[in-house]
Amino acid sequence: MRKGTKLGIAAVLSLAMVAAACGDDDEEGGGAETTAATETTAGSTDTTAAGGTDTTAGGGGGVELRWRTRPDNQAEIDLYQSISDSIDEANEGFSLKYEPGNNEGSPYQDQLRTELSAGTAPDVFWIPGTDIADFATKGLIMDLREMADATEGYSDDAFYPEPMAQLTFDPESSTSGPVLWGLPRDVSTFAVYLNLDLIAKAGADDPRVLAEEGSWTWDALKEVADKVAATGGANKGWGMNAWWANYGMFMNAAGGGFFNEDRTACALDTPESIAGLEYVTSLYEGTSSIPYGEDAEKPFNAGTLGMFLNGRWATPGARSSLSFNWDVVRAPDGPDGQGNWLFWGAYVVNAKTEHPEEAWALMQALTSQEVQSEISSLGANIPSRKSAEADEAFLTYTPPENNQAFLDGIQSNPTAEGPLWGGSWPAFDKAMNTGVEAVIKGSKSIDEYQATICNDTASAFTGG
């Protein structure tokens, strides 16, 4: 990392540790006895981490903190290891051990829940925005508000408001602000990754040109996909992986969505949501698409897939592995626009950590402007700190050339990824995925799905 970034990290850590030392020793969120920052920095304390590991002084100090993300590929693993090494080098208060999560999708969160129950989870870890409520209401993560309020220069307003509305939501008062469950690591939107060589070979219209002309629509996507697939061999035109956001984008773009307005009941059976699912299903009729449920990233990287739906997090892997001409284009327009998502995830603190002040200092370093800019420059995401300067810099982090596609997603009134404070997101996600997959794969008719899906997901709201 650049020298300026290391200096910025050191400054953040210094302020955070001073604020922690001035705070109340009886920190909420786990009741663990804590050590003043000045003592910890001296490296004289021999303690045990939340995960039961020995924390005898490592390279950075007397306390070893374990932290984890869910990387999308090896390029992201390398990126976060580099960040961890630089933060470790820049401070004397703690040493770091970075642990990349090895499970994609919900199994990552399931593993964390198991480790939290067993007392072996990391001190700091990343979770998707959808899971904040589940982790918070079960007492698995720490309320950081007291430490945040004692930290000079900290403000919730520095971050995008959509994630912060959820990260500061107090389920007891049903208001945002009284608590702080974590800090947003990143935001992202969907874009369609393009194999420009394959699209040109097929004689199909360039989706980027269609977007500029205002004619990048669902119909146009299918036309390009069909032409690419018609080139034969292993070539396919369209692919997306099997998780809620992919089909949900098309539901949103049709004017539908997962929930009613106050997110207290299912809306998967509305005419708009059904229209979105019908379009998704049509993409898998015939042979133009990678079969639903198969990993579409591998054939895209291999050069046999024309278009691949994914978020900004796929960019590091694309930069390191693609040998063909590629770029991105914004999501296609449905009846109600793009239907894009504002994805976000947050760093949170294990409620049982024995080192809350050090964990809070680490979180501030991980979400500092310097670190976020460094991560964004390598392609992984869009900074969660909201500023025109950050957006302007993001456009220069190429390839891809058309970074504006991701910012267009943010500016198109995207649906913010969010938890179910009045229900169980994991339960809803599981039931919804089961129903959607049955329709796409042809084992359930769309009419049967429409008649049963909200009953199938009802227990997610009742706890039954």
Summary of the structure (lengths in Angstrom):
residues: 464
radius of gyration: 22.7
end to end distance: 49.7
largest distance: 68.3
contacts: 1662
relative contact order: 0.17
helix: 45%
strand: 16%
